Each structure stands twice: as C-alpha cells, then as structure tokens.
C-alpha cells in the first residue's frame, strides 16, 4: 500500500521523509493539490452499498484510492493553480470538495486529518484545550476594545507582571509580511490601535529557556532552545544564534501533552513552551503542521525517521 504525501513543489522537509519511506521499501506518491485539475487527475466512484473506488494520477505516478495506507498533509496547495482566473473560484471549490472528500472516504490514516488541522489553527481554541489538558497557559486577551486592553494591562501590572503582544493567527516568521514578531508592551502603551484588528495580548512569562517539543504518534522529541541574545521569540533568530540540546520530557508534561493530542485528534504536533525560572513549562502554542527538520539538524533527534515509521504503518 502507498503513502500519499500532499505538499508544495519545493519542500525539503517532505523530501527527507520521502527518502526515508523509499529506504524502507514503502511505495510513496507525492502530489500537490494545486496541480488539480490540469496536472493531476481524480476518479472516484461511490457505489450504492457504500463502496469507494477510484484513483489519483499525475506524471509522478498513480495510486488506487483503496491502496492509500496513510496521508501526510504537509504543505498542500489549493486546487486551481492551472485554471484561468475567471474560472478559478468555482473550479477551486468543486475540486477541493472532490479531492478532500475522496480522501476522507478512503479509510486511510492521517497525519493530520484536515478537520483536526483546521480546528488546531485557532490559537484561542489551543489555549483553552491546553488548559483543560493540564498545561499551564498564560493569561490572554484577544480584543478590538481599547478599554478592555487597558484594564487587562492594569490587572496584570497589579499582579507584578508585564504584557506581550503577538499574532492571533500564529503565522510562521518565514512568511513575511503577514507576520508579527512577539514584542513587549510598554507600560504607557496607547491601545487605541487595537480597534483596527483583533490583537492578542498575553501575560509575559519570565523564562530561562524555550522548549520545542515535537510529538510523532507516541514518540516525544524535546529540543531545548536558549538564545544567546535577549529575545522574546527565538524563531526569528538564525539557528546558530541559539544553544540547542535534546533533553527529557517530565512525566506530568508528557501526560498533559498526550491529553491535548487526544482532544485535538492529532498524530503530529510541534509544541512551543516557555520554561520559567522555576522550571515550569508554559504552553504557548501547538502547531499541527510545524517544522521539525531544523530541530533534528541541531539536536540529532530522529524525527524524520519517526514520521516515516508512522506513515509506513499499515492501516487497520
């Protein structure tokens, strides 16, 4: 049976996993939904008894829908790239529903299921789910109301702490200009501008280090990151500006993360934690499509191998 990898044309992270799968002798087909229609074909039949048959095909290869063992949703494009602009909106909608509907009907294993990915993109949902799972989360306000922002800052000041401002969408720093680096909020901040856009204000956690915890199935890969310069967001620094080390995952943290993943229905996620001076981890976010190759390069942890092994498992 075949592993289906859905990603864009240039994705070195996917390349590494594909090489691992081929090294295991596992058939793999890599496709970009952006090539559908035009460079990728789909045929799917649903019979009156609920049977689903058909195939996906492109110059890269062909796979029967019933022969897909797992689907890795990595960095897929949107269907309709090769369609004339005046037709694109309608054709994109039709082709999206056809492609993702066909794959949902196969019974294949997902890393990660599109429904779980969509839910997990929402930061406020993440924070609430993390807190219910037993993870410690910073006090957070998302608002377009300047009076609420002022009250929140005063309340945090009364507790002896400052605020940061960060993106609500959590867009990756490699995607400028649609990104916002985490920044400290000055005590005399003017909050009138929050009326223009939903703004995320959050309790500032005094930290001694950061933890990028990559989880693949039931395997945990903790990379502790300590910037050599004072910064709130190490992700905006080059890798050589930080000290890296593979470490351990405390039992309580492992249990809470497992609970989060079960609630989120995720097989893969990259968690970011701030570790305070007492060693307590504070949940910042869980990226269901987060990068991992940089952590593997810096620490030597076999994350690529773990993903390939999970994808290679036969579906039930």
ABEGO torsion letter per residue (X at the ends): XBBBBBBBABBAAAAAAAAAAAAAGBBBBBBBAAAOBGABBBBBBBBAAGBBBEBBBBAAEBBBAAABABBBBBBBBBBGAABBAAAAAAAAAAAAAAAAAAAAAAGBBBOBBAAAAAAAABAAAAAAAAAAAGBBBBBBBBBABAAAAAAAAAAAAAAGBBBBBBBAAGBBAABOABBBBBBBBBAABBAAAAAABBBBBBBBBBBABBBBBBBBEABBBBBBBBBABBBABAAABBAAABBBBBBBBBAAAAAAAAAAAAAAGBABBBBBBBBBAAGBBBBABBBAABBAAAAAAAAGBBAAAAAAAAAABBBX
